[in-house]
């Protein structure tokens, strides 16, 4: 039953949209084409911000700055119980989703998904956000240059996600 529902949900969703558009006498195809045009112009506006962010992340990783930052922050994060093995993920995740995913894959390969470190890393990946990517893309697409309180609030939320990942995994699975 579940397999049938999962294979039928997208066609049923599309059929519902077409039916609703027909009932409301909306030119669905023309609306789709207009949306696609808007999507292309949005992609063109966002591309420079996205490219800049990806280049900056590449430079940050290739320069070794990430490794130095991890060495400097390991004792501080160790005081609150964050395993040093998940620090690369904690630092890369706000910058890049794909970079964070690559680090998560490495952690899971080396420490196993059912280890405490694997569980903390998985929980951290699911509870944090690619802050700088999101700010660059979404604020860049609408032309906002002053983030005001968004960045500090997002970084505090990310720190809370890191700490909560360790605390919750400790409670549920034990260290």
N, C-alpha and C positions, 0 to 999 in steps of 0.2 A: 504494500500500500504506500509506504513512504517513498519507495523508489518511483512509483508511478507519479506521485505528487511532485517529487523533485524534477522529474523529466517533463511534466506538463505545466509547471508553474509559469515559465517564461512565455510559451505560446499562448496560454490562457490570459496572461497579463496583456500581451500585445493584442489579442482578440478583444479584450475588454476595452482597451484604448480606442481601437478602430470602431467598435460598436458604439461607444459613448460619443465619439466624434461624429459618427453618422447620425445618431439621434439628435445631437445638438447642431447638426448641419455645419460642422467645422471642416474646412478643407485640410484634412490631416496631413496629406503629402506636402502641401505648400508650407504648412506650419513646421514640418520636419525639416524641409529645405532651409527655411529661415533660421531655424535653430542651429542647423549645421553651419550656416554662414556666420552666425554670431559666435559659434564655437571656434571657428577658424580665426576670426579676428581676435578673440580672447587669447587663443594660443599664441598668436603673433605678438600680442602685448605682453604676455607673461614670459615668453621665451628668453629675453635678455636677463631677467631676474633669475630664472631657473638656471641658465648657463653660468651666470656669475656664482651662484650658490654652489653648483657642482664643481666648478674649477677651484673655488676656495676650499671646499672639503678635500679635494684631491691634493692640493698643496699642503693642507694641514696634516694629512696622513703621511704623505711622502716626505715631508720635512723632518719627521720624527717628533714633532711637537706633541702629538697625542701620547707618545710613550713617555716623554718628560712630564707631561701633565698627570699621567697615571701614577708615576713614581712619586710625584709631589703630593698627590691627594690620597694615596693609599693609607697612610697613617691616620689621617683625619676621618676617612670613611670607615676605617677599621674600628675606630672608637664607638661608632654607632652600629657595628655589627655587619657592615656590608663586606662580603667577601671580595678580596682584591681581584679575583678572577673575573668578576662581573663588571669591574670598573671600566674596561674598554667599551662595553655595551652601554653603560650608564652615560659615558661621555660622547659616544658616537650617535646614539639614538636621537638626541635632539637635533643633530645635524643632518642625518641621512637615514631614511628608512632602509634602503638597500644595504648601506654600510652596516647598520645595526643588525640586519638580518644575516649578513655574512659573518659578523662576530658571534651572533647567537648560534649559527650553524657550527662554528668552530668550537664554541663552549660545549655544545651538546655532543659533538664528536669526541672531545677530549675528556669530558666529565660525566657523560651519560645523562639522558633526559630525566631519569628518576633519582639522580643525586640531588643533594640540597642545592648545590651551585646551579645545576641544570634547571631545577624548579624555580629558583630565584630569578635566573636569567629569563626564563619563559614568562614568568609573571611580570617581570619588569618590561619586557618587550610588549606585552599586551596592555600594560597600564600606563605607558608613556606615549609621547607624541613627537613627531619630527618638527619641533618648534620652529627652528630657523627656516626650514624648507617651507613650512606652512605660512609663516610670516612673509617670506619673500614672494611666494606665489600669490597668495590671496590679497595681501596689501598692495603688492606690486601691480596686480591686475586691475585694481581700481584706483591706483595712483596715490595711495596714502604713503607718505614718507616719514611721518612722525608716529611711532608706535605707542608713545606715551607710556602707559602702565602695562601694556600687553606683554612685553617681553619679561619684565620682572615677575609678573603674576604667573606667566607660563613656566618660567624657570623654577619658581617656588612650587608650582604644581608638579613639575617633573621631579624635583627633589623629594616631595611628599610621596610620589609614586615609587621612587627608589626605596625609601625607608619603609613604606607600607609593604612593598614586595618582600623585604627581608622579614619584617615583623609577622606578616600573615603566613609566610612559608614556615617560619619558626613555630608558630602556633599550631598550624595544621599538620606539618610533617616532622617537626623537631629538627634541631640543627644537625 
